[in-house]
Each structure stands twice: as C-alpha cells, then as structure tokens.
Amino acid sequence: MEPTEDLSNYKYGVFYYNKDDNRIIVPKRIKYLGWTLNFARPVSYLIMGILLALVVVAWIIAPSK
C-alpha cells in the first residue's frame, strides 16, 4: 500500500504527515484531486508560508472598486 493511502499518516484526516516519507509533495489519497504537502517535512511549512504571503500581498495591492 502506498503511504498516502494509509489513513494513519494523516493528521485530523486532512494533513499528510509521514516522517518516513522523504517526499515533500505527494499525491492525494484520491489521485485525480491533485497533490498535497508532507507536513512532516519543515520545508512544507515554508512553502505554505510563501503561498499565504503571496495571497496577502495580492489582496493588499489589489485595487478596490
């Protein structure tokens, strides 16, 4: 069984967390839904922080109508 299919590798049933899996970006349990991050890897938090920062910056500089 692929590690991403094992429900015990998910925190709260949503966040993939597997210290034994060296991948940072892993396929979701249902493959056609895309990819997710392995939150057992610290770089995953960096990636999420950068994405969140980009959204906040875009929201701040977007012209309001």
PDB file of N, CA, C and O in Angstrom, chain B, residues numbered from 101:
ATOM      1  N   MET B 101       0.853  -1.180   0.000  1.00  0.00           N
ATOM      2  CA  MET B 101       0.000   0.000   0.000  1.00  0.00           C
ATOM      3  C   MET B 101       0.897   1.240   0.000  1.00  0.00           C
ATOM      4  O   MET B 101       1.887   1.306   0.728  1.00  0.00           O
ATOM      5  N   GLU B 102       0.542   2.192  -0.806  1.00  0.00           N
ATOM      6  CA  GLU B 102       1.249   3.474  -0.865  1.00  0.00           C
ATOM      7  C   GLU B 102       1.048   4.208   0.463  1.00  0.00           C
ATOM      8  O   GLU B 102      -0.046   4.160   1.026  1.00  0.00           O
ATOM      9  N   PRO B 103       2.095   4.896   0.980  1.00  0.00           N
ATOM     10  CA  PRO B 103       1.954   5.600   2.268  1.00  0.00           C
ATOM     11  C   PRO B 103       0.831   6.632   2.282  1.00  0.00           C
ATOM     12  O   PRO B 103       0.224   6.870   3.326  1.00  0.00           O
ATOM     13  N   THR B 104       0.550   7.249   1.129  1.00  0.00           N
ATOM     14  CA  THR B 104      -0.508   8.261   1.096  1.00  0.00           C
ATOM     15  C   THR B 104      -1.898   7.658   1.229  1.00  0.00           C
ATOM     16  O   THR B 104      -2.857   8.378   1.509  1.00  0.00           O
ATOM     17  N   GLU B 105      -2.023   6.357   1.036  1.00  0.00           N
ATOM     18  CA  GLU B 105      -3.324   5.695   1.159  1.00  0.00           C
ATOM     19  C   GLU B 105      -3.615   5.240   2.584  1.00  0.00           C
ATOM     20  O   GLU B 105      -4.751   4.889   2.903  1.00  0.00           O
ATOM     21  N   ASP B 106      -2.603   5.244   3.438  1.00  0.00           N
ATOM     22  CA  ASP B 106      -2.758   4.812   4.828  1.00  0.00           C
ATOM     23  C   ASP B 106      -3.300   5.974   5.664  1.00  0.00           C
ATOM     24  O   ASP B 106      -2.622   6.987   5.830  1.00  0.00           O
ATOM     25  N   LEU B 107      -4.499   5.832   6.180  1.00  0.00           N
ATOM     26  CA  LEU B 107      -5.142   6.918   6.925  1.00  0.00           C
ATOM     27  C   LEU B 107      -4.399   7.291   8.200  1.00  0.00           C
ATOM     28  O   LEU B 107      -4.586   8.393   8.717  1.00  0.00           O
ATOM     29  N   SER B 108      -3.567   6.404   8.716  1.00  0.00           N
ATOM     30  CA  SER B 108      -2.812   6.738   9.930  1.00  0.00           C
ATOM     31  C   SER B 108      -1.716   7.764   9.657  1.00  0.00           C
ATOM     32  O   SER B 108      -1.123   8.296  10.595  1.00  0.00           O
ATOM     33  N   ASN B 109      -1.440   8.048   8.384  1.00  0.00           N
ATOM     34  CA  ASN B 109      -0.447   9.058   8.020  1.00  0.00           C
ATOM     35  C   ASN B 109      -1.059  10.445   7.867  1.00  0.00           C
ATOM     36  O   ASN B 109      -0.403  11.358   7.365  1.00  0.00           O
ATOM     37  N   TYR B 110      -2.291  10.611   8.288  1.00  0.00           N
ATOM     38  CA  TYR B 110      -2.972  11.897   8.165  1.00  0.00           C
ATOM     39  C   TYR B 110      -3.331  12.432   9.543  1.00  0.00           C
ATOM     40  O   TYR B 110      -3.872  11.709  10.380  1.00  0.00           O
ATOM     41  N   LYS B 111      -3.024  13.707   9.769  1.00  0.00           N
ATOM     42  CA  LYS B 111      -3.436  14.385  10.995  1.00  0.00           C
ATOM     43  C   LYS B 111      -4.820  14.972  10.744  1.00  0.00           C
ATOM     44  O   LYS B 111      -5.040  15.656   9.744  1.00  0.00           O
ATOM     45  N   TYR B 112      -5.726  14.710  11.632  1.00  0.00           N
ATOM     46  CA  TYR B 112      -7.108  15.189  11.537  1.00  0.00           C
ATOM     47  C   TYR B 112      -7.783  14.726  10.244  1.00  0.00           C
ATOM     48  O   TYR B 112      -8.788  15.302   9.828  1.00  0.00           O
ATOM     49  N   GLY B 113      -7.235  13.696   9.613  1.00  0.00           N
ATOM     50  CA  GLY B 113      -7.805  13.175   8.387  1.00  0.00           C
ATOM     51  C   GLY B 113      -7.587  14.039   7.166  1.00  0.00           C
ATOM     52  O   GLY B 113      -8.099  13.725   6.091  1.00  0.00           O
ATOM     53  N   VAL B 114      -6.831  15.132   7.305  1.00  0.00           N
ATOM     54  CA  VAL B 114      -6.665  16.083   6.213  1.00  0.00           C
ATOM     55  C   VAL B 114      -5.199  16.313   5.853  1.00  0.00           C
ATOM     56  O   VAL B 114      -4.855  16.342   4.672  1.00  0.00           O
ATOM     57  N   PHE B 115      -4.339  16.475   6.844  1.00  0.00           N
ATOM     58  CA  PHE B 115      -2.948  16.863   6.614  1.00  0.00           C
ATOM     59  C   PHE B 115      -2.048  15.634   6.599  1.00  0.00           C
ATOM     60  O   PHE B 115      -1.952  14.913   7.592  1.00  0.00           O
ATOM     61  N   TYR B 116      -1.389  15.402   5.466  1.00  0.00           N
ATOM     62  CA  TYR B 116      -0.492  14.256   5.333  1.00  0.00           C
ATOM     63  C   TYR B 116       0.753  14.515   6.170  1.00  0.00           C
ATOM     64  O   TYR B 116       1.394  15.555   6.019  1.00  0.00           O
ATOM     65  N   TYR B 117       1.102  13.582   7.053  1.00  0.00           N
ATOM     66  CA  TYR B 117       2.235  13.723   7.967  1.00  0.00           C
ATOM     67  C   TYR B 117       2.889  12.362   8.123  1.00  0.00           C
ATOM     68  O   TYR B 117       2.407  11.509   8.868  1.00  0.00           O
ATOM     69  N   ASN B 118       4.002  12.167   7.404  1.00  0.00           N
ATOM     70  CA  ASN B 118       4.691  10.882   7.441  1.00  0.00           C
ATOM     71  C   ASN B 118       6.196  11.124   7.459  1.00  0.00           C
ATOM     72  O   ASN B 118       6.780  11.481   6.436  1.00  0.00           O
ATOM     73  N   LYS B 119       6.823  10.930   8.616  1.00  0.00           N
ATOM     74  CA  LYS B 119       8.264  11.155   8.754  1.00  0.00           C
ATOM     75  C   LYS B 119       9.083  10.169   7.938  1.00  0.00           C
ATOM     76  O   LYS B 119      10.227  10.463   7.590  1.00  0.00           O
ATOM     77  N   ASP B 120       8.529   9.014   7.628  1.00  0.00           N
ATOM     78  CA  ASP B 120       9.256   8.000   6.864  1.00  0.00           C
ATOM     79  C   ASP B 120       9.230   8.260   5.358  1.00  0.00           C
ATOM     80  O   ASP B 120       9.954   7.608   4.605  1.00  0.00           O
ATOM     81  N   ASP B 121       8.409   9.198   4.920  1.00  0.00           N
ATOM     82  CA  ASP B 121       8.288   9.536   3.500  1.00  0.00           C
ATOM     83  C   ASP B 121       9.139  10.773   3.237  1.00  0.00           C
ATOM     84  O   ASP B 121       8.859  11.840   3.784  1.00  0.00           O
ATOM     85  N   ASN B 122      10.170  10.647   2.411  1.00  0.00           N
ATOM     86  CA  ASN B 122      11.083  11.761   2.148  1.00  0.00           C
ATOM     87  C   ASN B 122      10.532  12.786   1.168  1.00  0.00           C
ATOM     88  O   ASN B 122      11.110  13.860   1.003  1.00  0.00           O
ATOM     89  N   ARG B 123       9.430  12.466   0.522  1.00  0.00           N
ATOM     90  CA  ARG B 123       8.868  13.400  -0.459  1.00  0.00           C
ATOM     91  C   ARG B 123       8.247  14.599   0.250  1.00  0.00           C
ATOM     92  O   ARG B 123       7.712  14.477   1.351  1.00  0.00           O
ATOM     93  N   ILE B 124       8.328  15.752  -0.396  1.00  0.00           N
ATOM     94  CA  ILE B 124       7.711  16.967   0.131  1.00  0.00           C
ATOM     95  C   ILE B 124       6.310  17.114  -0.453  1.00  0.00           C
ATOM     96  O   ILE B 124       5.356  17.412   0.265  1.00  0.00           O
ATOM     97  N   ILE B 125       6.199  16.903  -1.747  1.00  0.00           N
ATOM     98  CA  ILE B 125       4.914  16.981  -2.434  1.00  0.00           C
ATOM     99  C   ILE B 125       4.510  15.558  -2.799  1.00  0.00           C
ATOM    100  O   ILE B 125       5.247  14.846  -3.481  1.00  0.00           O
ATOM    101  N   VAL B 126       3.335  15.155  -2.341  1.00  0.00           N
ATOM    102  CA  VAL B 126       2.869  13.780  -2.542  1.00  0.00           C
ATOM    103  C   VAL B 126       1.473  13.795  -3.156  1.00  0.00           C
ATOM    104  O   VAL B 126       0.725  14.754  -2.966  1.00  0.00           O
ATOM    105  N   PRO B 127       1.113  12.735  -3.895  1.00  0.00           N
ATOM    106  CA  PRO B 127      -0.244  12.678  -4.443  1.00  0.00           C
ATOM    107  C   PRO B 127      -1.271  12.485  -3.325  1.00  0.00           C
ATOM    108  O   PRO B 127      -0.993  11.856  -2.304  1.00  0.00           O
ATOM    109  N   LYS B 128      -2.441  13.034  -3.542  1.00  0.00           N
ATOM    110  CA  LYS B 128      -3.512  12.870  -2.556  1.00  0.00           C
ATOM    111  C   LYS B 128      -4.025  11.439  -2.575  1.00  0.00           C
ATOM    112  O   LYS B 128      -3.722  10.670  -3.487  1.00  0.00           O
ATOM    113  N   ARG B 129      -4.806  11.090  -1.559  1.00  0.00           N
ATOM    114  CA  ARG B 129      -5.372   9.734  -1.490  1.00  0.00           C
ATOM    115  C   ARG B 129      -6.165   9.416  -2.740  1.00  0.00           C
ATOM    116  O   ARG B 129      -6.042   8.326  -3.298  1.00  0.00           O
ATOM    117  N   ILE B 130      -6.976  10.361  -3.180  1.00  0.00           N
ATOM    118  CA  ILE B 130      -7.726  10.218  -4.431  1.00  0.00           C
ATOM    119  C   ILE B 130      -6.908  10.947  -5.491  1.00  0.00           C
ATOM    120  O   ILE B 130      -6.888  12.177  -5.531  1.00  0.00           O
ATOM    121  N   LYS B 131      -6.248  10.199  -6.331  1.00  0.00           N
ATOM    122  CA  LYS B 131      -5.213  10.725  -7.229  1.00  0.00           C
ATOM    123  C   LYS B 131      -5.685  11.880  -8.103  1.00  0.00           C
ATOM    124  O   LYS B 131      -4.925  12.824  -8.317  1.00  0.00           O
ATOM    125  N   TYR B 132      -6.911  11.838  -8.612  1.00  0.00           N
ATOM    126  CA  TYR B 132      -7.354  12.879  -9.532  1.00  0.00           C
ATOM    127  C   TYR B 132      -7.621  14.214  -8.832  1.00  0.00           C
ATOM    128  O   TYR B 132      -7.901  15.207  -9.503  1.00  0.00           O
ATOM    129  N   LEU B 133      -7.539  14.256  -7.508  1.00  0.00           N
ATOM    130  CA  LEU B 133      -7.722  15.516  -6.784  1.00  0.00           C
ATOM    131  C   LEU B 133      -6.435  16.326  -6.683  1.00  0.00           C
ATOM    132  O   LEU B 133      -6.455  17.459  -6.201  1.00  0.00           O
ATOM    133  N   GLY B 134      -5.318  15.759  -7.131  1.00  0.00           N
ATOM    134  CA  GLY B 134      -4.083  16.534  -7.170  1.00  0.00           C
ATOM    135  C   GLY B 134      -3.038  16.084  -6.169  1.00  0.00           C
ATOM    136  O   GLY B 134      -2.864  14.892  -5.915  1.00  0.00           O
ATOM    137  N   TRP B 135      -2.348  17.059  -5.609  1.00  0.00           N
ATOM    138  CA  TRP B 135      -1.189  16.822  -4.754  1.00  0.00           C
ATOM    139  C   TRP B 135      -1.356  17.536  -3.423  1.00  0.00           C
ATOM    140  O   TRP B 135      -2.171  18.449  -3.294  1.00  0.00           O
ATOM    141  N   THR B 136      -0.580  17.116  -2.441  1.00  0.00           N
ATOM    142  CA  THR B 136      -0.578  17.754  -1.131  1.00  0.00           C
ATOM    143  C   THR B 136       0.850  17.785  -0.604  1.00  0.00           C
ATOM    144  O   THR B 136       1.753  17.204  -1.206  1.00  0.00           O
ATOM    145  N   LEU B 137       1.049  18.457   0.508  1.00  0.00           N
ATOM    146  CA  LEU B 137       2.371  18.553   1.123  1.00  0.00           C
ATOM    147  C   LEU B 137       2.504  17.539   2.243  1.00  0.00           C
ATOM    148  O   LEU B 137       1.526  17.198   2.908  1.00  0.00           O
ATOM    149  N   ASN B 138       3.718  17.061   2.445  1.00  0.00           N
ATOM    150  CA  ASN B 138       4.026  16.190   3.575  1.00  0.00           C
ATOM    151  C   ASN B 138       4.454  17.098   4.726  1.00  0.00           C
ATOM    152  O   ASN B 138       5.582  17.590   4.737  1.00  0.00           O
ATOM    153  N   PHE B 139       3.581  17.320   5.674  1.00  0.00           N
ATOM    154  CA  PHE B 139       3.845  18.265   6.752  1.00  0.00           C
ATOM    155  C   PHE B 139       4.825  17.736   7.793  1.00  0.00           C
ATOM    156  O   PHE B 139       5.090  18.413   8.786  1.00  0.00           O
ATOM    157  N   ALA B 140       5.364  16.547   7.586  1.00  0.00           N
ATOM    158  CA  ALA B 140       6.453  16.058   8.433  1.00  0.00           C
ATOM    159  C   ALA B 140       7.774  16.681   7.993  1.00  0.00           C
ATOM    160  O   ALA B 140       8.775  16.574   8.701  1.00  0.00           O
ATOM    161  N   ARG B 141       7.786  17.319   6.850  1.00  0.00           N
ATOM    162  CA  ARG B 141       8.973  17.999   6.322  1.00  0.00           C
ATOM    163  C   ARG B 141       8.864  19.495   6.597  1.00  0.00           C
ATOM    164  O   ARG B 141       7.880  20.117   6.198  1.00  0.00           O
ATOM    165  N   PRO B 142       9.858  20.094   7.275  1.00  0.00           N
ATOM    166  CA  PRO B 142       9.799  21.523   7.613  1.00  0.00           C
ATOM    167  C   PRO B 142       9.645  22.439   6.403  1.00  0.00           C
ATOM    168  O   PRO B 142       9.034  23.501   6.516  1.00  0.00           O
ATOM    169  N   VAL B 143      10.181  22.056   5.259  1.00  0.00           N
ATOM    170  CA  VAL B 143      10.070  22.903   4.078  1.00  0.00           C
ATOM    171  C   VAL B 143       8.612  23.058   3.637  1.00  0.00           C
ATOM    172  O   VAL B 143       8.281  24.024   2.949  1.00  0.00           O
ATOM    173  N   SER B 144       7.750  22.137   4.015  1.00  0.00           N
ATOM    174  CA  SER B 144       6.325  22.250   3.689  1.00  0.00           C
ATOM    175  C   SER B 144       5.710  23.486   4.332  1.00  0.00           C
ATOM    176  O   SER B 144       4.876  24.158   3.726  1.00  0.00           O
ATOM    177  N   TYR B 145       6.123  23.782   5.557  1.00  0.00           N
ATOM    178  CA  TYR B 145       5.620  24.978   6.234  1.00  0.00           C
ATOM    179  C   TYR B 145       6.141  26.239   5.557  1.00  0.00           C
ATOM    180  O   TYR B 145       5.439  27.248   5.496  1.00  0.00           O
ATOM    181  N   LEU B 146       7.361  26.187   5.051  1.00  0.00           N
ATOM    182  CA  LEU B 146       7.918  27.314   4.309  1.00  0.00           C
ATOM    183  C   LEU B 146       7.121  27.545   3.027  1.00  0.00           C
ATOM    184  O   LEU B 146       6.792  28.684   2.695  1.00  0.00           O
ATOM    185  N   ILE B 147       6.816  26.481   2.318  1.00  0.00           N
ATOM    186  CA  ILE B 147       6.025  26.590   1.093  1.00  0.00           C
ATOM    187  C   ILE B 147       4.652  27.179   1.394  1.00  0.00           C
ATOM    188  O   ILE B 147       4.192  28.068   0.678  1.00  0.00           O
ATOM    189  N   MET B 148       3.994  26.696   2.441  1.00  0.00           N
ATOM    190  CA  MET B 148       2.674  27.228   2.809  1.00  0.00           C
ATOM    191  C   MET B 148       2.763  28.698   3.195  1.00  0.00           C
ATOM    192  O   MET B 148       1.889  29.488   2.839  1.00  0.00           O
ATOM    193  N   GLY B 149       3.816  29.071   3.922  1.00  0.00           N
ATOM    194  CA  GLY B 149       4.004  30.467   4.317  1.00  0.00           C
ATOM    195  C   GLY B 149       4.198  31.377   3.121  1.00  0.00           C
ATOM    196  O   GLY B 149       3.640  32.474   3.075  1.00  0.00           O
ATOM    197  N   ILE B 150       4.984  30.930   2.151  1.00  0.00           N
ATOM    198  CA  ILE B 150       5.204  31.724   0.940  1.00  0.00           C
ATOM    199  C   ILE B 150       3.907  31.886   0.164  1.00  0.00           C
ATOM    200  O   ILE B 150       3.593  32.984  -0.296  1.00  0.00           O
ATOM    201  N   LEU B 151       3.154  30.807   0.013  1.00  0.00           N
ATOM    202  CA  LEU B 151       1.875  30.895  -0.700  1.00  0.00           C
ATOM    203  C   LEU B 151       0.899  31.826   0.013  1.00  0.00           C
ATOM    204  O   LEU B 151       0.214  32.623  -0.629  1.00  0.00           O
ATOM    205  N   LEU B 152       0.837  31.726   1.326  1.00  0.00           N
ATOM    206  CA  LEU B 152      -0.042  32.602   2.099  1.00  0.00           C
ATOM    207  C   LEU B 152       0.397  34.059   1.976  1.00  0.00           C
ATOM    208  O   LEU B 152      -0.439  34.952   1.840  1.00  0.00           O
ATOM    209  N   ALA B 153       1.706  34.298   2.023  1.00  0.00           N
ATOM    210  CA  ALA B 153       2.225  35.659   1.885  1.00  0.00           C
ATOM    211  C   ALA B 153       1.876  36.236   0.514  1.00  0.00           C
ATOM    212  O   ALA B 153       1.524  37.411   0.413  1.00  0.00           O
ATOM    213  N   LEU B 154       1.969  35.430  -0.536  1.00  0.00           N
ATOM    214  CA  LEU B 154       1.609  35.899  -1.874  1.00  0.00           C
ATOM    215  C   LEU B 154       0.136  36.291  -1.951  1.00  0.00           C
ATOM    216  O   LEU B 154      -0.210  37.298  -2.567  1.00  0.00           O
ATOM    217  N   VAL B 155      -0.720  35.503  -1.333  1.00  0.00           N
ATOM    218  CA  VAL B 155      -2.153  35.815  -1.327  1.00  0.00           C
ATOM    219  C   VAL B 155      -2.409  37.115  -0.570  1.00  0.00           C
ATOM    220  O   VAL B 155      -3.182  37.955  -1.030  1.00  0.00           O
ATOM    221  N   VAL B 156      -1.772  37.288   0.575  1.00  0.00           N
ATOM    222  CA  VAL B 156      -1.959  38.503   1.376  1.00  0.00           C
ATOM    223  C   VAL B 156      -1.458  39.723   0.616  1.00  0.00           C
ATOM    224  O   VAL B 156      -2.132  40.753   0.595  1.00  0.00           O
ATOM    225  N   VAL B 157      -0.294  39.628  -0.004  1.00  0.00           N
ATOM    226  CA  VAL B 157       0.253  40.749  -0.775  1.00  0.00           C
ATOM    227  C   VAL B 157      -0.664  41.083  -1.941  1.00  0.00           C
ATOM    228  O   VAL B 157      -0.929  42.259  -2.192  1.00  0.00           O
ATOM    229  N   ALA B 158      -1.153  40.085  -2.654  1.00  0.00           N
ATOM    230  CA  ALA B 158      -2.068  40.329  -3.769  1.00  0.00           C
ATOM    231  C   ALA B 158      -3.348  40.991  -3.287  1.00  0.00           C
ATOM    232  O   ALA B 158      -3.885  41.869  -3.963  1.00  0.00           O
ATOM    233  N   TRP B 159      -3.840  40.580  -2.127  1.00  0.00           N
ATOM    234  CA  TRP B 159      -5.062  41.167  -1.573  1.00  0.00           C
ATOM    235  C   TRP B 159      -4.832  42.620  -1.176  1.00  0.00           C
ATOM    236  O   TRP B 159      -5.714  43.459  -1.356  1.00  0.00           O
ATOM    237  N   ILE B 160      -3.656  42.922  -0.639  1.00  0.00           N
ATOM    238  CA  ILE B 160      -3.346  44.286  -0.201  1.00  0.00           C
ATOM    239  C   ILE B 160      -3.176  45.222  -1.390  1.00  0.00           C
ATOM    240  O   ILE B 160      -3.667  46.351  -1.362  1.00  0.00           O
ATOM    241  N   ILE B 161      -2.487  44.769  -2.434  1.00  0.00           N
ATOM    242  CA  ILE B 161      -2.206  45.676  -3.549  1.00  0.00           C
ATOM    243  C   ILE B 161      -3.303  45.682  -4.609  1.00  0.00           C
ATOM    244  O   ILE B 161      -3.267  46.511  -5.518  1.00  0.00           O
ATOM    245  N   ALA B 162      -4.261  44.791  -4.515  1.00  0.00           N
ATOM    246  CA  ALA B 162      -5.351  44.757  -5.492  1.00  0.00           C
ATOM    247  C   ALA B 162      -6.201  46.014  -5.342  1.00  0.00           C
ATOM    248  O   ALA B 162      -6.548  46.411  -4.229  1.00  0.00           O
ATOM    249  N   PRO B 163      -6.529  46.632  -6.463  1.00  0.00           N
ATOM    250  CA  PRO B 163      -7.363  47.838  -6.375  1.00  0.00           C
ATOM    251  C   PRO B 163      -8.783  47.494  -5.916  1.00  0.00           C
ATOM    252  O   PRO B 163      -9.390  46.534  -6.390  1.00  0.00           O
ATOM    253  N   SER B 164      -9.278  48.275  -5.011  1.00  0.00           N
ATOM    254  CA  SER B 164     -10.655  48.047  -4.554  1.00  0.00           C
ATOM    255  C   SER B 164     -11.599  48.892  -5.391  1.00  0.00           C
ATOM    256  O   SER B 164     -11.284  50.030  -5.740  1.00  0.00           O
ATOM    257  N   LYS B 165     -12.747  48.336  -5.709  1.00  0.00           N
ATOM    258  CA  LYS B 165     -13.710  49.054  -6.551  1.00  0.00           C
ATOM    259  C   LYS B 165     -14.990  49.273  -5.815  1.00  0.00           C
ATOM    260  O   LYS B 165     -15.923  49.863  -6.360  1.00  0.00           O
TER     261      LYS B 165
END
